[in-house]
Amino acid sequence: MEAFLNSIQYSSWVIHFLLLFPVVGMAAVLFGAEERAKKTALVVALVELVVSLPLWFAFSGATGAFQFTSQVPWIPRWGISYNVGIDGISVLLVLLTTVITPVAILGSYNYIKQREKTFYAMMLLLETGGVGVFVALDLFLFFMFWEIMLVPMYFIIGIWGGERRIYAAIKFFLYTAVGSLLMLVAILYLVFKYQALTGTISFAYEDLLHLSLTFREQVFLFSAFALAFLIKVPVFPFHTWLPDAHVQAPTPGSVMLAAVLLKMGGYGFLRFLLPLFPQAATHPTIVSVLLVLGLIGIVYAAWVAAIQPDAKKLIAYTSVAHMGFVVLGVFALTLQGIQGGMIVMLSHGASTGAMFLLLGMLYERRHTREIADFGGLAAVMPVFATLFVFTALASIGLPGTSGFVGEFLALLGAFQTHPWIAVLATTGVIFAAYYMLPMVQRIVFNALDKPENEKLEDLNRRELVVLAPLVVLILWMGVYPKPFLERMETSVVELLENVEEKRIASPPSLTELIGFTGRGGVASGE
């Protein structure tokens, strides 16, 4: 494999292809015939997947440095360049994006009946934005892709969504836009600070990474970036847009939202918050606040999920709980914690994506998502029932599935630094069973007492093909997570070492600490 990849100079063009090919496919969809839109989009997404898969083999986990890098001046006067590359953290998320996109497109074949060209063009634009966020090494380029993701998802929810789709789309847009604008202000501050110190303007990640900032500057800039990422994850109390967006979005939109968009926030924690603002990111007060918010999200979302009559809304709240484990793992600031957070993100993309697809397949047959409208489906849809139970158990974190590995590592990492928070967070596993198992029982195993459910057809071949990759991912990461952990380990270790090195090299002064904590007589402006 390595010899073949070298012979075609794979590393020199693969990232450019992954960024540009969906855009070309988008144009082909828009200018093609309406009846061929879904097939064209699927072919484009499958080609994208096939080209991306060798990244798994070509990427070297032995180094934490960025690989497959390329930098070309774009707007030199402003210090903006087309600067891309991947490391052990981003490569897994790029692959997750390229796997999920064709799954979501194939899963929408019977769901989308109107404006098909526009819909599938938006799906391909989402893929470009997702890949771009994970490979951008220029902050302007990163922000551009970050905002690109907002546009197609807004239209997917607002045009093809449910009855309250306009409300959900606007809410999603406003929440994300507020966080994005604050992040843009923080990016510009970093750039102008770099210009003031060096005399040159640059948006390059590597340049801004070595920027010397006071503790006060770090706290404010950290807060601006963190708000954008906390909204996107989302973390309590910034989560309220997510249940509405999931419930109103069409099934493929929910899959992309859960599997790709939410991961952008967790990725932002690791790529920007920790390395750019190490003193703020490791300050005990800030870390404690973030861990408590993650803990509240785990417990609160579980309680709210338990009383939801709508199955899709219940699954939406589980996303908040799962992302709480990501926050817990990342800000534990340990190797096991961050690796656990990454596995939770990958696992959530597979298991929750599969749950949304299964509920969408059920909705196509019954046109309802109310849990009370079902019962006894195991008798008429045994294959559906088997996969539904399996993905529900993976979401809970059953040993042998990916959910268990991620949550275990996240809790293990958090226990090393914040044992009481980790202990309290373990109750989230119990609560997960409390909200998930009753739903499964009521839909699948209760009495088949409604005539509408007696003649439902089981999953067809297309639907099984849609679900198969996600089932494989869940089992692979659950039974043998070593390849995933190995690919990210060196990058995570170097990230932690760099954060610790910077924290020790330039610790905040006593005056800054007093001013931050509010003790003593130091005014905030002094």
C-alpha positions as CSV (number, residue, x, y, z in Angstrom):
1,M,0.0,0.0,0.0
2,E,2.8,2.4,1.0
3,A,4.7,1.8,-2.3
4,F,1.5,2.4,-4.3
5,L,0.7,5.6,-2.5
6,N,4.2,6.9,-3.0
7,S,4.0,6.0,-6.7
8,I,1.0,8.2,-7.2
9,Q,2.4,11.0,-4.9
10,Y,-0.7,10.6,-2.7
11,S,0.5,12.9,0.1
12,S,1.0,15.9,-2.3
13,W,-2.6,16.1,-3.6
14,V,-5.0,14.2,-1.3
15,I,-6.1,17.1,1.0
16,H,-6.6,19.4,-2.0
17,F,-8.8,16.8,-3.6
18,L,-10.8,16.2,-0.5
19,L,-11.5,19.9,-0.2
20,L,-12.3,20.7,-3.9
21,F,-13.9,17.5,-5.2
22,P,-17.2,18.0,-3.3
23,V,-17.4,21.5,-4.7
24,V,-17.0,20.1,-8.2
25,G,-19.7,17.5,-7.4
26,M,-21.9,20.3,-6.0
27,A,-21.7,22.1,-9.4
28,A,-22.4,18.8,-11.2
29,V,-25.5,18.3,-9.1
30,L,-26.8,21.8,-9.6
31,F,-26.3,21.9,-13.3
32,G,-27.5,18.3,-13.8
33,A,-31.0,16.8,-14.1
34,E,-33.2,16.7,-11.1
35,E,-33.7,13.0,-11.3
36,R,-30.0,12.3,-11.3
37,A,-29.1,14.6,-8.3
38,K,-29.1,11.9,-5.6
39,K,-27.1,9.5,-7.7
40,T,-24.5,12.1,-8.7
41,A,-24.2,13.2,-5.1
42,L,-23.8,9.6,-3.9
43,V,-21.1,8.9,-6.5
44,V,-19.2,12.1,-5.5
45,A,-19.4,11.2,-1.8
46,L,-18.3,7.6,-2.5
47,V,-15.3,8.8,-4.6
48,E,-14.4,11.2,-1.8
49,L,-14.5,8.3,0.7
50,V,-12.4,6.0,-1.4
51,V,-9.7,8.7,-1.9
52,S,-9.7,9.5,1.8
53,L,-9.4,5.9,3.1
54,P,-5.7,5.5,2.3
55,L,-5.1,8.3,4.9
56,W,-5.6,5.6,7.5
57,F,-2.5,3.8,6.2
58,A,-0.5,6.7,4.9
59,F,-0.7,8.8,8.1
60,S,2.2,8.1,10.4
61,G,1.3,8.0,14.1
62,A,5.0,8.1,15.1
63,T,5.2,11.9,15.0
64,G,2.9,14.5,16.3
65,A,3.8,17.0,13.6
66,F,1.4,18.0,10.9
67,Q,1.6,15.8,7.8
68,F,0.4,16.2,4.1
69,T,1.0,19.9,4.6
70,S,0.8,22.5,1.9
71,Q,1.0,26.3,2.1
72,V,0.3,28.7,-0.7
73,P,0.0,32.5,-0.4
74,W,-3.7,33.5,-0.9
75,I,-4.0,37.1,0.1
76,P,-0.3,38.0,1.0
77,R,-1.1,41.6,1.9
78,W,-3.3,40.4,4.7
79,G,-1.1,37.5,5.7
80,I,-3.7,35.0,4.6
81,S,-2.6,31.7,3.0
82,Y,-4.0,28.4,1.8
83,N,-2.4,26.4,4.6
84,V,-3.6,22.9,5.2
85,G,-2.4,19.7,7.0
86,I,-3.5,17.0,9.4
87,D,-2.2,15.4,12.6
88,G,-3.3,12.5,14.7
89,I,-6.3,14.4,16.0
90,S,-7.7,15.8,12.7
91,V,-7.1,12.7,10.5
92,L,-9.7,10.7,12.4
93,L,-12.3,13.5,12.2
94,V,-11.6,13.9,8.4
95,L,-12.2,10.2,7.9
96,L,-15.4,10.3,10.1
97,T,-16.7,13.1,7.8
98,T,-16.0,11.2,4.6
99,V,-17.6,8.1,6.0
100,I,-20.7,9.8,7.3
101,T,-21.5,11.9,4.2
102,P,-22.3,9.0,1.7
103,V,-24.1,7.2,4.5
104,A,-26.3,10.3,5.1
105,I,-26.9,10.8,1.4
106,L,-27.9,7.1,0.8
107,G,-30.1,7.3,3.8
108,S,-32.0,10.2,2.4
109,Y,-33.0,8.5,-0.9
110,N,-36.7,8.0,0.1
111,Y,-36.8,11.0,2.5
112,I,-36.1,13.9,0.2
113,K,-38.8,14.4,-2.5
114,Q,-38.6,18.1,-3.3
115,R,-35.8,20.4,-4.5
116,E,-33.5,17.4,-4.7
117,K,-30.7,19.2,-6.6
118,T,-30.5,21.9,-3.9
119,F,-30.6,19.5,-1.1
120,Y,-27.8,17.3,-2.3
121,A,-25.7,20.3,-3.3
122,M,-26.0,21.5,0.3
123,M,-24.9,18.1,1.6
124,L,-21.7,18.2,-0.5
125,L,-21.0,21.7,0.6
126,L,-21.4,20.5,4.2
127,E,-18.7,17.9,3.5
128,T,-16.3,20.4,2.1
129,G,-16.9,22.7,5.1
130,G,-16.3,19.8,7.5
131,V,-13.1,18.6,5.9
132,G,-11.9,22.2,5.7
133,V,-12.4,22.9,9.4
134,F,-10.3,19.8,10.3
135,V,-7.4,20.5,7.9
136,A,-7.1,24.3,8.0
137,L,-3.8,25.6,9.5
138,D,-4.6,29.3,8.8
139,L,-7.1,30.9,11.1
140,F,-8.8,32.9,8.3
141,L,-9.2,29.7,6.3
142,F,-10.5,27.9,9.4
143,F,-13.0,30.6,10.1
144,M,-14.1,30.6,6.5
145,F,-14.8,26.8,6.6
146,W,-16.4,27.2,10.0
147,E,-18.9,29.7,8.6
148,I,-19.4,27.7,5.4
149,M,-20.8,24.9,7.5
150,L,-23.5,27.2,8.9
151,V,-25.0,28.1,5.6
152,P,-26.0,24.6,4.2
153,M,-27.2,23.4,7.6
154,Y,-29.4,26.4,8.0
155,F,-31.1,25.7,4.6
156,I,-31.3,21.9,5.2
157,I,-33.2,22.6,8.4
158,G,-35.2,25.6,7.1
159,I,-36.3,24.1,3.8
160,W,-36.6,20.3,4.3
161,G,-37.3,20.3,8.1
162,G,-40.5,19.7,10.1
163,E,-43.4,22.0,11.0
164,R,-41.3,24.4,13.2
165,R,-38.3,24.3,10.8
166,I,-38.0,28.1,10.4
167,Y,-37.9,28.6,14.2
168,A,-35.3,25.9,14.6
169,A,-33.1,27.1,11.7
170,I,-33.1,30.7,12.9
171,K,-32.3,29.6,16.5
172,F,-29.4,27.4,15.2
173,F,-28.1,30.3,13.1
174,L,-28.3,32.9,15.8
175,Y,-26.6,30.8,18.5
176,T,-23.8,29.8,16.1
177,A,-23.4,33.3,14.6
178,V,-23.0,35.0,18.0
179,G,-20.2,32.6,19.0
180,S,-18.6,32.9,15.6
181,L,-18.5,36.7,15.7
182,L,-16.8,36.7,19.1
183,M,-14.2,34.2,17.8
184,L,-13.6,36.4,14.8
185,V,-12.8,39.3,17.1
186,A,-10.4,37.2,19.0
187,I,-8.7,36.0,15.8
188,L,-8.2,39.5,14.7
189,Y,-6.8,40.5,18.1
190,L,-4.2,37.7,17.8
191,V,-3.3,38.7,14.3
192,F,-2.8,42.4,15.1
193,K,-0.9,41.5,18.3
194,Y,1.4,39.4,16.2
195,Q,1.8,42.3,13.7
196,A,2.6,44.7,16.6
197,L,5.3,42.4,17.9
198,T,6.9,41.2,14.6
199,G,6.0,43.9,12.1
200,T,4.3,41.3,9.8
201,I,0.7,40.3,9.6
202,S,-0.1,36.6,9.6
203,F,-3.1,34.3,10.1
204,A,-0.9,31.2,10.1
205,Y,-1.6,28.8,13.0
206,E,2.1,28.0,13.6
207,D,2.9,31.8,13.8
208,L,0.2,32.6,16.2
209,L,1.0,29.5,18.3
210,H,4.2,31.2,19.5
211,L,2.6,34.5,20.3
212,S,3.4,35.8,23.8
213,L,0.2,36.9,25.6
214,T,-0.4,38.2,29.1
215,F,-2.6,36.1,31.3
216,R,-5.4,38.7,31.1
217,E,-5.3,38.6,27.3
218,Q,-5.4,34.8,27.4
219,V,-8.5,34.8,29.6
220,F,-10.5,37.1,27.4
221,L,-9.4,35.5,24.2
222,F,-9.9,32.0,25.6
223,S,-13.5,33.1,26.6
224,A,-14.2,34.3,23.1
225,F,-13.0,31.1,21.4
226,A,-14.5,28.9,24.1
227,L,-18.0,30.4,23.7
228,A,-18.0,29.5,20.0
229,F,-16.9,26.0,20.7
230,L,-19.2,25.5,23.7
231,I,-22.1,26.5,21.6
232,K,-21.1,24.2,18.8
233,V,-20.5,21.1,21.0
234,P,-23.0,22.0,22.7
235,V,-22.4,22.3,26.4
236,F,-25.0,23.3,29.0
237,P,-26.4,26.0,29.1
238,F,-25.6,26.7,25.4
239,H,-27.4,23.5,24.3
240,T,-31.0,24.6,23.8
241,W,-30.7,25.1,20.0
242,L,-29.7,21.4,19.5
243,P,-32.9,19.6,20.4
244,D,-35.0,21.9,18.2
245,A,-32.5,21.6,15.3
246,H,-32.4,17.8,15.5
247,V,-36.2,17.3,15.8
248,Q,-36.9,19.7,12.9
249,A,-34.0,18.6,10.6
250,P,-34.6,15.9,8.0
251,T,-32.9,12.6,8.9
252,P,-29.7,13.2,6.8
253,G,-29.4,16.7,8.3
254,S,-29.6,15.2,11.8
255,V,-26.9,12.7,10.9
256,M,-24.5,15.3,9.6
257,L,-25.3,17.6,12.6
258,A,-24.6,14.9,15.1
259,A,-21.7,13.2,13.4
260,V,-19.8,16.2,12.0
261,L,-20.9,19.6,13.2
262,L,-20.8,18.9,16.9
263,K,-17.3,17.5,16.5
264,M,-16.1,20.9,15.4
265,G,-16.5,22.2,18.9
266,G,-14.5,19.4,20.5
267,Y,-11.8,19.8,17.8
268,G,-11.6,23.5,18.6
269,F,-10.8,22.7,22.2
270,L,-7.8,20.6,21.2
271,R,-6.6,22.6,18.2
272,F,-7.0,26.2,19.6
273,L,-8.0,26.6,23.2
274,L,-5.3,24.4,24.8
275,P,-2.2,25.4,22.6
276,L,-3.0,29.1,22.0
277,F,-4.0,29.9,25.6
278,P,-2.2,27.4,27.9
279,Q,-2.3,29.6,31.1
280,A,-6.0,30.2,30.8
281,A,-6.8,26.7,29.6
282,T,-5.0,25.2,32.7
283,H,-6.1,27.7,35.3
284,P,-7.9,25.8,38.1
285,T,-10.9,28.1,38.2
286,I,-11.5,28.0,34.4
287,V,-10.9,24.2,34.3
288,S,-13.3,23.7,37.2
289,V,-16.0,25.8,35.6
290,L,-15.8,23.8,32.3
291,L,-15.7,20.5,34.0
292,V,-18.8,21.4,36.1
293,L,-20.6,22.5,32.9
294,G,-19.7,19.2,31.3
295,L,-20.9,17.3,34.4
296,I,-24.2,19.3,34.5
297,G,-24.7,18.5,30.8
298,I,-24.2,14.8,31.4
299,V,-26.7,14.6,34.3
300,Y,-29.2,17.3,33.3
301,A,-29.5,16.1,29.7
302,A,-30.1,12.5,30.9
303,W,-33.0,13.6,33.2
304,V,-34.6,15.7,30.4
305,A,-34.2,12.9,27.9
306,A,-36.0,10.5,30.2
307,I,-39.3,12.4,30.0
308,Q,-39.3,13.0,26.2
309,P,-42.3,11.6,24.3
310,D,-40.6,12.2,21.0
311,A,-37.9,9.6,20.2
312,K,-35.9,11.9,18.1
313,K,-35.8,14.6,20.7
314,L,-34.8,12.0,23.3
315,I,-31.8,11.1,21.1
316,A,-31.0,14.8,20.6
317,Y,-30.6,15.2,24.4
318,T,-28.3,12.2,24.5
319,S,-26.0,14.2,22.3
320,V,-25.7,16.8,25.0
321,A,-24.9,14.1,27.6
322,H,-22.3,12.5,25.3
323,M,-20.6,15.8,24.6
324,G,-20.4,16.4,28.3
325,F,-18.0,13.4,28.4
326,V,-16.0,15.1,25.7
327,V,-15.6,18.2,27.8
328,L,-14.8,16.1,30.8
329,G,-12.1,14.2,29.0
330,V,-10.4,17.1,27.2
331,F,-10.2,19.4,30.3
332,A,-9.0,16.6,32.5
333,L,-5.7,17.5,30.7
334,T,-4.5,13.9,30.7
335,L,-3.6,11.5,27.9
336,Q,-6.3,9.1,28.8
337,G,-8.9,11.9,29.1
338,I,-8.2,13.5,25.8
339,Q,-8.1,10.1,24.0
340,G,-11.3,9.2,25.7
341,G,-12.9,12.5,24.5
342,M,-11.8,11.8,20.9
343,I,-13.2,8.2,21.0
344,V,-16.5,9.6,22.4
345,M,-16.7,12.0,19.5
346,L,-16.0,9.2,17.0
347,S,-18.4,6.8,18.8
348,H,-21.1,9.4,19.0
349,G,-20.9,10.1,15.3
350,A,-21.4,6.4,14.6
351,S,-24.0,5.4,17.2
352,T,-26.1,8.5,17.3
353,G,-25.9,8.8,13.5
354,A,-27.2,5.2,13.3
355,M,-30.0,6.0,15.8
356,F,-31.2,9.0,13.8
357,L,-31.1,6.9,10.6
358,L,-33.2,4.1,12.2
359,L,-35.7,6.6,13.5
360,G,-35.9,8.2,10.1
361,M,-36.5,4.7,8.5
362,L,-39.3,4.2,11.0
363,Y,-40.7,7.6,10.3
364,E,-40.9,6.9,6.6
365,R,-43.1,3.9,7.4
366,R,-45.3,5.4,10.2
367,H,-44.9,9.2,9.8
368,T,-44.7,9.6,13.6
369,R,-41.8,9.8,16.1
370,E,-44.0,9.6,19.2
371,I,-42.8,6.7,21.4
372,A,-46.4,5.9,22.5
373,D,-47.4,5.2,18.9
374,F,-45.2,2.1,18.7
375,G,-44.9,-1.2,20.4
376,G,-43.9,-4.8,19.6
377,L,-41.9,-4.0,16.5
378,A,-39.6,-7.0,17.2
379,A,-42.4,-9.2,16.0
380,V,-42.8,-7.5,12.6
381,M,-39.4,-5.9,12.1
382,P,-36.8,-8.2,13.7
383,V,-33.8,-6.9,11.8
384,F,-34.8,-3.3,12.6
385,A,-35.3,-4.3,16.3
386,T,-31.9,-6.0,16.4
387,L,-30.0,-3.0,15.1
388,F,-32.1,-0.6,17.2
389,V,-31.2,-2.4,20.4
390,F,-27.6,-2.7,19.4
391,T,-27.2,1.0,18.7
392,A,-29.1,1.9,21.8
393,L,-26.7,-0.2,23.9
394,A,-23.7,1.3,22.1
395,S,-25.1,4.8,23.0
396,I,-25.4,3.7,26.7
397,G,-21.8,2.5,26.6
398,L,-22.1,-1.3,26.8
399,P,-18.7,-3.0,27.0
400,G,-17.7,-4.3,23.6
401,T,-19.0,-1.2,21.9
402,S,-17.3,2.1,21.1
403,G,-19.3,4.0,23.7
404,F,-17.8,2.1,26.6
405,V,-14.2,2.7,25.5
406,G,-14.7,6.4,25.1
407,E,-16.6,7.0,28.3
408,F,-14.2,4.8,30.3
409,L,-11.1,6.6,29.1
410,A,-12.7,10.0,29.6
411,L,-13.7,9.1,33.2
412,L,-10.3,7.5,33.9
413,G,-8.5,10.6,32.7
414,A,-10.8,12.9,34.7
415,F,-10.4,10.7,37.8
416,Q,-6.6,11.3,37.8
417,T,-7.1,15.1,38.2
418,H,-10.6,15.7,39.5
419,P,-11.8,12.5,41.2
420,W,-15.1,13.8,42.6
421,I,-16.3,15.2,39.3
422,A,-15.4,11.9,37.7
423,V,-17.3,9.9,40.3
424,L,-20.4,12.1,39.9
425,A,-20.1,11.9,36.1
426,T,-20.2,8.0,36.3
427,T,-23.9,8.4,37.3
428,G,-24.5,9.6,33.7
429,V,-23.9,6.0,32.6
430,I,-26.7,4.8,34.9
431,F,-29.0,7.6,33.8
432,A,-28.3,6.7,30.2
433,A,-29.7,3.3,30.8
434,Y,-32.7,4.9,32.6
435,Y,-33.7,7.0,29.6
436,M,-32.6,4.7,26.7
437,L,-33.9,1.2,27.8
438,P,-37.5,2.2,28.5
439,M,-37.7,3.8,25.1
440,V,-36.3,0.6,23.5
441,Q,-38.7,-1.5,25.4
442,R,-41.8,0.6,24.5
443,I,-40.9,0.7,20.8
444,V,-39.6,-2.8,20.3
445,F,-40.7,-5.1,23.0
446,N,-44.1,-4.0,24.3
447,A,-47.3,-5.5,23.1
448,L,-48.0,-5.2,19.4
449,D,-51.4,-3.5,20.1
450,K,-51.7,-1.0,17.3
451,P,-53.0,-2.1,13.9
452,E,-50.9,0.5,12.1
453,N,-47.7,-1.4,13.3
454,E,-48.8,-4.9,12.3
455,K,-47.9,-4.6,8.6
456,L,-44.7,-2.6,8.8
457,E,-42.0,-3.8,6.4
458,D,-38.6,-4.7,7.8
459,L,-35.4,-3.0,6.7
460,N,-34.6,-3.4,3.0
461,R,-31.2,-3.9,1.4
462,R,-30.4,-0.2,0.9
463,E,-31.2,0.5,4.5
464,L,-28.9,-2.3,5.7
465,V,-26.1,-1.0,3.4
466,V,-26.6,2.5,5.0
467,L,-26.3,1.1,8.5
468,A,-23.5,-1.4,7.9
469,P,-20.5,1.0,8.1
470,L,-21.7,2.5,11.3
471,V,-22.2,-0.9,12.9
472,V,-18.7,-1.9,11.9
473,L,-17.2,1.3,13.4
474,I,-19.1,0.8,16.7
475,L,-17.8,-2.8,17.0
476,W,-14.3,-2.0,15.7
477,M,-13.7,0.8,18.2
478,G,-15.4,-1.2,21.0
479,V,-13.5,-4.5,20.5
480,Y,-10.1,-3.2,19.1
481,P,-9.6,0.5,19.7
482,K,-5.8,0.3,19.6
483,P,-5.4,1.6,16.0
484,F,-7.5,4.7,16.7
485,L,-5.6,5.4,20.0
486,E,-2.2,4.9,18.3
487,R,-2.9,7.4,15.5
488,M,-3.8,10.1,18.0
489,E,-1.5,9.3,20.9
490,T,1.7,11.1,19.7
491,S,-0.2,14.2,18.7
492,V,-2.0,14.3,22.1
493,V,1.2,13.7,24.0
494,E,2.9,16.6,22.2
495,L,-0.1,18.8,22.8
496,L,0.0,18.2,26.5
497,E,3.8,18.6,26.7
498,N,3.6,21.9,24.8
499,V,0.8,23.2,27.0
500,E,2.7,22.3,30.1
501,E,6.0,23.8,28.7
502,K,4.3,27.1,27.9
503,R,2.5,27.2,31.2
504,I,5.7,26.8,33.1
505,A,7.8,29.1,30.9
506,S,5.5,32.1,31.4
507,P,3.3,31.7,34.4
508,P,0.8,34.5,35.2
509,S,2.1,37.1,37.6
510,L,0.7,37.5,41.1
511,T,-0.9,40.8,40.0
512,E,-2.7,39.1,37.1
513,L,-3.9,36.2,39.3
514,I,-5.2,38.6,41.9
515,G,-6.9,40.7,39.2
516,F,-8.5,37.6,37.6
517,T,-9.8,36.1,40.8
518,G,-11.1,39.4,42.2
519,R,-9.2,39.3,45.5
520,G,-7.3,42.2,46.9
521,G,-7.4,45.8,45.7
522,V,-6.3,45.4,42.1
523,A,-8.8,46.9,39.7
524,S,-9.5,45.1,36.5
525,G,-8.1,47.9,34.4
526,E,-4.8,48.2,36.2
